[in-house]
Amino acid sequence: MHKGSNIAGIDPVTGEVVRLFRPRQDVWGEHFSWQGAWLHGKTPVGRTTVMVLEMNDPDAVLLRELLILEGIFEA
């Protein structure tokens, strides 16, 4: 992961500073959706988190694609 000390980032749609997803307080399904092996942010928090944490890094997407083919990962 790439979070480190990041607590916010720039929403790629609005250009505004937005906090990142807080797993102990936020609901995953409200902020994210899967489209195959790709994770998409549904809200400014989701979009910013996906971008800052590089959650769709090519290696991560490839791994998820392979896991989907093996029936191990369900998006």
C-alpha positions as CSV (number, residue, x, y, z in Angstrom):
1,M,0.0,0.0,0.0
2,H,1.0,3.6,-0.5
3,K,-0.9,5.3,2.4
4,G,2.0,6.2,4.7
5,S,1.2,9.4,6.3
6,N,-1.3,10.6,3.7
7,I,-4.6,11.6,5.1
8,A,-6.0,13.5,2.1
9,G,-5.4,14.0,-1.6
10,I,-6.8,15.8,-4.6
11,D,-10.1,14.5,-6.1
12,P,-9.3,13.8,-9.8
13,V,-12.8,14.9,-10.8
14,T,-13.3,18.1,-8.7
15,G,-9.7,19.1,-8.0
16,E,-10.6,19.7,-4.4
17,V,-8.7,18.4,-1.4
18,V,-10.5,15.4,0.1
19,R,-9.8,13.1,3.0
20,L,-9.0,9.5,2.4
21,F,-11.3,6.5,3.2
22,R,-11.4,5.7,6.9
23,P,-12.0,1.9,7.2
24,R,-13.1,2.0,10.8
25,Q,-15.7,4.8,10.2
26,D,-16.7,4.7,6.5
27,V,-18.7,2.0,4.6
28,W,-16.8,0.5,1.8
29,G,-19.8,0.0,-0.6
30,E,-20.7,3.7,-0.3
31,H,-17.4,4.8,-1.7
32,F,-16.2,2.0,-4.0
33,S,-17.4,-0.4,-6.6
34,W,-15.7,-3.1,-8.6
35,Q,-15.7,-3.3,-12.4
36,G,-13.9,-6.5,-13.1
37,A,-10.5,-6.2,-11.7
38,W,-10.7,-2.4,-11.5
39,L,-11.7,-0.6,-8.3
40,H,-13.6,2.6,-8.9
41,G,-14.4,5.4,-6.5
42,K,-18.0,6.4,-6.4
43,T,-17.5,9.5,-4.2
44,P,-14.8,12.1,-3.8
45,V,-13.4,10.1,-0.9
46,G,-13.4,6.9,-3.0
47,R,-11.9,8.5,-6.1
48,T,-9.2,10.2,-4.0
49,T,-8.3,7.1,-2.1
50,V,-8.0,4.9,-5.2
51,M,-5.7,7.5,-6.8
52,V,-3.5,8.3,-3.7
53,L,-3.1,4.6,-2.7
54,E,-2.6,3.6,-6.4
55,M,-5.1,0.8,-5.9
56,N,-5.3,0.2,-9.7
57,D,-1.6,-0.1,-10.1
58,P,-1.0,-2.3,-13.2
59,D,0.5,-5.1,-11.2
60,A,-2.5,-5.1,-8.7
61,V,-5.0,-5.1,-11.6
62,L,-3.1,-8.0,-13.3
63,L,-3.0,-10.0,-10.0
64,R,-6.8,-9.4,-9.5
65,E,-7.5,-10.5,-13.1
66,L,-5.6,-13.7,-12.6
67,L,-7.3,-14.4,-9.3
68,I,-10.7,-13.8,-10.9
69,L,-9.8,-16.3,-13.6
70,E,-8.9,-18.8,-10.9
71,G,-12.2,-18.2,-9.1
72,I,-10.3,-16.9,-6.0
73,F,-11.3,-13.2,-6.2
74,E,-14.8,-12.0,-6.7
75,A,-15.2,-8.3,-7.6
